[in-house]
Amino acid sequence: MGVGTTTYAHQVQPDSDDDAWRAIVENYGDRPEIERETAPVEEPAAAWSSYDDEDEEPAPDARQDEDRFVPPPPPPLPRTTPDRVAAWLGVFASPAVLLVAMVFGLHLPGFISFLLVGAFVGGFLYLVAQMPRGPRDPWDDGSRL
């Protein structure tokens, strides 16, 4: 073996697992002695201060307000056509009405249930038919400069 390496195989021939573990623990290594420094002990600073102890916030710099970016107001939301509104209502409101009726145990007449299911299917098919046919521009990541 090299210089500075120590093996304990020649010292311990364990008869059982307990003896092997005991030998490992006893020969684990020297534990270093930690010398305590005799530095003066300082009082720790207060970790929390109350809000009342703080001074008022300094006035913001006027130049800082001038340099701050203020985005323009967003454009108004586009209005959709009434046929699309009806299709979206069919897709979302019809299942909601059927679900509420089932949860509360309300009995809907057969033709109303049929109309609600038809409104859902019709609205879904209308929205799918109105989707754009061509793919989007692959290089358009949506950012605007």
C-alpha positions, 0 to 999 in steps of 0.5 A, a space after each residue: 500500500 502507499 504511504 499514508 494509507 491504513 488498512 484494518 483487514 489484518 487487525 480484524 477477522 470478524 466472526 459476526 456482523 456485529 464484530 465487523 460493524 464495531 471494528 468499522 466504527 472504532 477505526 472510522 478515523 480520528 475526529 479533529 479537535 476544534 479549538 474555540 477562538 476566544 473572540 469577544 461575543 457580540 450582541 446580535 442585532 434585532 432581527 425584526 423592527 416594527 413598522 412604526 420604527 421606520 422613517 417615512 419612505 423617501 420621496 420618489 425621484 422625479 427623474 425616475 418617473 420620467 424614465 419609467 416606461 408606461 405602456 399604451 392603453 390596450 386596444 378594445 376587445 374585438 366584437 364577434 358575430 352573433 352566430 359565433 356567440 350562439 355557437 359558444 353558448 351552445 357549447 358551454 351553456 347546454 352541458 351546464 344546464 344538463 349538468 345542473 338538472 342532473 345534480 338537482 334531480 330536475 326532470 327535463 322534458 325529452 324535447 328540451 334535453 334533445 334541443 340542449 344536446 343538439 345545441 351542443 353538437 351544432 355549436 361545436 360543429 359550427 365552430 370547427 367549420 369556421 376555423 381557418 383552413 390554412 396553417 399559421 405563419 410558422 415564423 410568427 411567434 406573436 411578439 410585436 415591436 
